[in-house]
Amino acid sequence: MAKKRGGGRRMRHEDDEDDEAASVASVETRGTLMSDDGEFYDGYSKNEDDEQEIDEAVEELTEKRTTTRVAALEKLTTHLLQYLAPEDISESFVDNVLGCLRKPGESEAILGSRILAILAIIFGEDEERFFQRSKHVLKPLVKTARNAKIKVATIRGLGLICHVCSVEEENTEELLELFETFFNPKIVGDICKAALDSWGLVALVPKFLALLDHKDVDVRSAAEILDRFLEMSKDNSKKNSKKDRKTQRVVFRDIHSTLETGETPHVSFSVKSEVLEISSWKSVKQFEAVKDCLQTGLQEHIKYNNMLRTMLDLPETLEDRKVDRRDVFDKKSASRKQRSNELKGDRKRKQHQQDAFYDDGY
């Protein structure tokens, strides 16, 4: 992990040994992925004022008043969504965010978990120490928190951090077992979904992916699976909403297509004048997890974050951050309003296309 100057007062912690322990402009697949993110900022650059604000927010994480800490976490989230380089993340930044997650309230847990996940996307792979320190505070919350929102946030955060930063296979196996404990029909839907999503993401490691290429395949079993997928894809039970049935048909259609013909989903999206493409289940799964985490910051990270681009098998970018910080935080600015209107128009057009697709009988 890159180190920076002190960057503010550090919260008291145990030694490291004790710590071992977008909006996307356009998205096209065969119907699986649709972008419904909100606004994103036109441009951003970290200057001296930003650095001071970040350092002040890092210090505020040590305050006793909960509202002060929550406000500081919100400020730091905003800056991270605009992308900060690894060398701009101080040790005290990480220390104090971890400190807020030792006995957090709901808002602290949700914001803190998301910040750690964003930091993982910034730091990139082979950051075992960061994963271990994050696991040390997130895993207890996953296991013992009674608040469903805290469980969801910590499950998703821990899964993404493991996927991006961990290098040890035993970490993967440990979290797969942990997430499997939530595979229960009696558990709240949001928690179960978060666990399923995170299990699938954590399983995307070389050891498990290699099993997908195993030569000893039982064709009959595969055929039975295909039949089952077809049966489920046509399920029109009235207990499911129309929207849920649409989503289910689309997802199973893509899975069936992959199993039957080997065809993989295709995602294309534009970042300014650059059109980027993703064409594997692994990259699509990663893209969805990152999009869920970054939300409005996805565009900026794809534009500048080479760690993320490498993860998604995208070409490296040499583009530097703009020096202009115009209208970034002014919600009333002309550029923000214009971009908001453009995004609303894009969403309406894509929803219209999707509805037309389903009305044609697919």
VENJO-V493436 format. One record per backbone hydrogen bond with DSSP energy under -0.5 kcal/mol. CO is the residue of the C=O (numbers start at 1). NH is the residue of the N-H. E is the energy in kcal/mol with one decimal. If there is no record, write none. Layout:
BEGIN
co->[CO	CO]
nh->[NH	NH]
e->[E	E]
END
This chain:
BEGIN
co->[6	15	15	17	17	21	28	32	34	45	47	48	49	50	51	52	53	54	55	56	57	58	59	60	65	66	67	68	69	70	71	72	73	74	75	76	77	78	79	80	85	86	88	90	91	92	93	94	95	96	97	98	99	105	106	107	108	109	110	111	112	113	114	115	116	117	118	119	120	127	128	129	130	131	132	133	134	134	135	137	138	139	140	141	147	148	149	150	151	152	153	154	155	156	157	158	159	160	161	161	162	165	168	168	169	170	171	172	173	174	175	176	177	178	179	180	182	184	188	189	190	191	192	193	194	195	196	197	198	199	201	203	205	205	206	208	209	210	211	215	217	218	219	220	221	222	223	224	225	226	227	228	229	230	232	237	241	242	243	244	245	246	247	248	249	250	251	252	253	254	255	256	257	257	257	258	267	268	269	270	270	271	274	274	276	278	280	281	282	283	284	285	286	287	288	289	290	291	294	295	295	297	298	299	300	301	304	305	306	307	308	309	310	325	329	330	333	334	335	336	337	338	339	340	341	342	343	344	345	346	347	348	349	350	351	352	353	354	355	356	357	358]
nh->[92	18	19	20	21	20	268	34	36	47	51	52	53	54	55	56	57	58	59	60	61	61	62	63	69	70	71	72	73	74	75	76	77	78	79	80	81	82	82	83	88	89	90	94	95	96	97	98	99	100	101	101	102	109	110	111	112	113	114	115	116	117	118	119	120	121	122	123	124	131	132	133	134	135	136	137	137	138	139	141	142	143	144	145	151	152	153	154	155	156	157	158	159	160	161	162	163	164	165	166	166	127	171	172	173	174	175	176	177	178	179	180	181	181	182	183	184	187	192	193	194	195	196	197	198	199	200	201	202	203	204	205	208	209	210	211	212	213	214	217	219	222	223	224	225	226	227	228	229	230	231	232	233	234	235	240	245	246	247	248	249	250	251	252	253	254	255	256	257	258	259	260	261	262	263	262	278	28	276	25	272	274	271	276	269	267	284	285	286	287	288	289	290	291	292	293	294	295	297	23	298	301	302	303	304	305	306	309	310	311	312	314	313	328	331	333	337	338	339	340	341	342	343	344	345	346	347	348	349	350	351	352	353	354	355	356	357	358	359	360	362	361]
e->[-0.6	-1.1	-1.0	-0.9	-0.7	-0.9	-0.6	-0.5	-0.5	-0.6	-2.4	-2.3	-2.4	-2.7	-2.4	-2.4	-2.3	-2.5	-1.9	-2.2	-0.9	-0.6	-2.0	-1.5	-1.7	-2.7	-2.2	-2.0	-2.4	-2.2	-2.0	-2.4	-2.2	-2.0	-1.9	-2.5	-2.3	-0.8	-0.6	-1.7	-2.1	-1.7	-0.7	-1.6	-3.0	-2.5	-1.7	-2.4	-2.1	-1.6	-0.7	-1.0	-1.3	-2.4	-2.4	-2.7	-2.9	-2.2	-1.8	-2.5	-2.3	-1.9	-2.5	-2.7	-1.9	-1.7	-1.8	-3.3	-2.7	-2.1	-2.7	-2.3	-2.3	-3.1	-1.9	-0.8	-0.9	-2.6	-2.1	-0.7	-2.4	-2.1	-2.3	-2.0	-2.1	-2.5	-2.3	-2.6	-2.5	-2.4	-2.4	-2.6	-2.3	-2.2	-2.4	-2.2	-2.3	-2.3	-2.9	-0.7	-1.3	-1.8	-0.9	-1.0	-2.2	-2.2	-2.3	-2.4	-1.9	-1.8	-2.9	-1.8	-0.8	-1.0	-1.8	-1.7	-2.1	-2.1	-2.4	-2.8	-2.3	-2.4	-2.5	-3.0	-2.6	-2.5	-2.4	-1.9	-3.0	-2.0	-1.4	-2.2	-0.9	-2.7	-2.2	-0.8	-1.3	-1.3	-1.3	-1.8	-0.9	-2.3	-2.5	-2.4	-2.3	-2.4	-2.5	-2.2	-2.6	-2.6	-2.4	-2.6	-2.6	-1.1	-1.4	-1.6	-2.4	-2.1	-2.4	-2.6	-2.3	-2.2	-2.5	-2.4	-1.9	-1.9	-2.2	-2.8	-2.2	-1.9	-2.4	-2.5	-2.4	-0.7	-1.0	-1.4	-3.2	-0.8	-3.2	-1.0	-0.5	-2.3	-3.1	-0.6	-2.4	-3.2	-2.5	-2.7	-2.3	-2.9	-2.5	-1.9	-2.6	-2.7	-2.2	-1.5	-3.2	-2.2	-2.6	-1.0	-1.8	-2.1	-2.6	-1.6	-1.9	-3.1	-1.0	-2.0	-2.3	-1.8	-1.9	-3.6	-1.5	-1.2	-1.0	-1.5	-2.2	-2.7	-2.5	-2.4	-2.3	-2.1	-2.4	-2.3	-2.2	-2.4	-2.7	-2.2	-2.3	-2.5	-2.5	-2.2	-2.3	-2.4	-2.6	-2.3	-2.0	-2.1	-2.4	-1.0	-1.0	-1.9]
END
